[in-house]
Amino acid sequence: MKKDNITITTEFIKLDSLLKFANAVATGGEAKQIVQERAGSTGGTFREFKLDWDDGRSMYEGEYRVGWTEYEFEIDAATGTVLEWGVD
């Protein structure tokens, strides 16, 4: 739209896209430390690690492997609480 030689553009940004991770308190490094402490080893490899939005909350989820043992996890990004923990 033009008015008095001034161009005004309007871009739409989904507010929920911008805010869905805004409540993340635990950093990725803190979440990884929680996983390593729970697994009892800092010598493993994160095969998958991501910040996601699910069930109305932001959470870190992924897989951590130590030797032949694989840990699957979900950690609440706002509180650092382990929501799911699986060992294969």
Secondary structure, DSSP 8 states (H G I E B T S, - for coil): -EETTEE-------HHHHHTTTT--S-HHHHHHHHHHHHT-SS-EEEEEEEEEETTEEEEEEEEEETTEEEEEEEETTT--EEEEEE-
